[in-house]
Amino acid sequence: MTEQLPYNFIAIEGNIGSGKTTLASMLSERFSCRLILEQFTDNPFLPYFYQDPERYGFPLELFFMTERYKQMQLMLPQQELFVDLTISDYFFFKTLLFARNNLQDEEFRMFQKLFSVLNASFPKPDIILFLHRSVDSLLENIKSRGRSYESAISRQYLQEIQNVYFEYFRMETSIPVVILDVDRIDFQNDKNSYEEIINCLKSNYLPGMHQLILSN
């Protein structure tokens, strides 16, 4: 019997350096499904933003939003969404969460209006799996992957992003949000941890926030 999950559209989320792209790719290979990976390296404003966030925040977020919108339009054909499994390493609403943290008040109000128009055309994922790591762990992962434009990411910035995510999760009551504590867990190389994550995704969850800790 073919291995299956009880969801058609799964969004793997997490802070910068949490391992969401790695996990999404591993799951896609395991279940032979459609994979959507965010093309963040194509954003020309990203290196400048970490150096001067007030100046480059708006063009950064506008670029991210338009690129995510184009990708989701291409990769999420409505007639197939509820037939085939789709796994993404982001959900479109993160666009607004990062903008809320990175933009000034007037900029955010303008951005929010644009976002509302674009977001209306996308369904929410069936479940969000959020990979939670401590800020110390995130910084270690960011350093180890050696992306030069990420070298200026601060502890404060990562904590702010973490806070924005959790603020949203506490208010999300229409779909399940599973917060999985993977701090110090190397699921890429630890088969038991990886299998435990898959078992988590095989469960049916009620809408709202759920917090789980891997046993390994």
Secondary structure as GFF3:
##gff-version 3
##sequence-region A 1 216
A	DSSP	beta_strand	9	14	.	.	.	ID=ss1
A	DSSP	alpha_helix	20	31	.	.	.	ID=ss2
A	DSSP	beta_strand	34	36	.	.	.	ID=ss3
A	DSSP	three_ten_helix	40	42	.	.	.	ID=ss4
A	DSSP	alpha_helix	46	51	.	.	.	ID=ss5
A	DSSP	alpha_helix	53	75	.	.	.	ID=ss6
A	DSSP	alpha_helix	78	81	.	.	.	ID=ss7
A	DSSP	beta_strand	86	88	.	.	.	ID=ss8
A	DSSP	alpha_helix	94	102	.	.	.	ID=ss9
A	DSSP	alpha_helix	105	119	.	.	.	ID=ss10
A	DSSP	beta_strand	127	132	.	.	.	ID=ss11
A	DSSP	alpha_helix	135	145	.	.	.	ID=ss12
A	DSSP	three_ten_helix	148	150	.	.	.	ID=ss13
A	DSSP	alpha_helix	155	171	.	.	.	ID=ss14
A	DSSP	beta_strand	176	181	.	.	.	ID=ss15
A	DSSP	alpha_helix	191	201	.	.	.	ID=ss16
A	DSSP	beta_strand	208	213	.	.	.	ID=ss17
###
